[in-house]
Structure formats: structure tokens, C-alpha cells
Amino acid sequence: MNTIQAGHSLIWRRPAFSTFPLNSKPRTTPLFFFFPKLHHRLQPLARISRRDFASSLSFLAFLPSLCPPPSVAAFSIGISGPKDWLKDQKKKSSKFLLAPIDASREILRSAYLLLKDRDSEYSNKDMEEIQRLLRSAARDCVPGERNSFVAFQANTGVEVCTFSLIVKNAASLLGKNDPIKLEAEAILNDLIRSFTSLQALANEADIQLPSERQRIADSLTDAISSLDKFEQGIKDCLEV
């Protein structure tokens, strides 16, 4: 306590009382305590690849769906129920979910132009660049083309295929045997087969031969068409 002298009397002043120790901050419970899997998804961007970031973006786009509105509001007269609210949230987030599909399509188009827009000879370096583009466009959905870390994740049961994650998110509110969901899953399988065939062809082809380059170009066209169908299947799930 501090003592202040005023005339012949002493005035005792109680020091200000703080509920927290000096230089300390109140403790808060981290969000990861409630959502442990979220910690993996929200790693610093410098530590994750562009494809992992796309997966995380798709996940974050639907994070609001984990927190439905209060039940009182949901069942009030004139207000739609929780399922309708979740559908609305998914529609609003559809552009984030569809973004990886559009990005893969643009990558495939770049690979196609690299094959068709040149009259000069091609080198092994050109083939390596095309293979790199194809791996990027496939987004870890072709098991044989995954790097060691992604392969390890897949072996532990983690879903690493971005397109599979997109289907699961888009169709999460549909019934198990819903025709729209089943159609989207069938299109997903066709898409993965298309990428698998394309990458196998690119790994074996001789890029210096015009006929081989044409085969790759035709396979690229098929993969782009499969992506278009896949995108429409996801839109059908989201009703957008």
C-alpha cells in the first residue's frame, strides 16, 4: 500500500488490484482442442503445397456448416430448418469448391498448348515439364504419381485426392443412395481413370515423335472433357 501525507494525517491508498499476474494474458482454449483434425488443415502456407492448399481451401469453405444456427431459430415459424440452412451455405461457398477443378482444367490446357504450339523439335526437358503439369492437374488422385509424403498420408487412411474431397463435401447432405450422389461418384471414378491413363501415356511416350505427341494431346482432350463432366456433377450436388 502507498502512504500519502496530508497535513498531520495519513491517508492510506490501496494499490490497484489486477486479476492477472504481470505480463500475463488470459488463457483461451484453442479451436484445435475441439477440432483436432483442423490443425493439419491449417498448417502455415509455407509448409504445404499448392495442391494441399486447394484441399484446405475446400475444407475451409464448408467450415461454417460445422456450426449450425440455434435450434430455436431453425424451427421458428417462417424460418427454414438446419438442412436448408446448410444447403444455402454450400451454395454460397460453391466457387471455392469448384476452384480446384477449374485450376486443373487450365493446367491441362497449358500442357496441350505446349504440345501443339511448336513446330521445332522437343526435348526430354519438355517432356518433364508436361509430366509435371499432369501431376499437378491430377491433384494427388493417381496413386503412382504421389510424392513420398502424400503416399504416406494415404497409407495412414487420410484422403489425399482433392477430387474425392470435393465429392464428399458437395454430396454430404445427400442420402447414401441418392442418384445425384451416385452419379457424381461414378464420374469421379471416370475422372481418376482418365488421369491415370494420361499420365501412364506421358511417362512412356517419345515426345520427339509427332504421332506420340498427338496421342498425348488426344488424351489431354479426354481428360479436360472428364473434368467438365465432373464439374457439372458437383454443381448438381450443390444445386447451383
Secondary structure, 3 states (H helix, E strand, C coil): CEEEEECCEEEEECCCCCCCCCCCCCCCCCHHHHCCCHHHHCCCHHHCCHHHHHHHHHHHHCHHHHCCCCHHHHCCCCCCCHHHHHHHHHHHCHHHHHHHHHHHHHHHHHHHHHHHCCCCCCCHHHHHHHHHHHHHHHCCCCHHHCCHHHHHHHHCCCCCCHHHHHHHHHCCCCCCCCHHHHHHHHHHHHHHHHHHHHHHHHHHCCCCCHHHHHHHHHHHHHHHHHHHHHHHHHHHHHCC
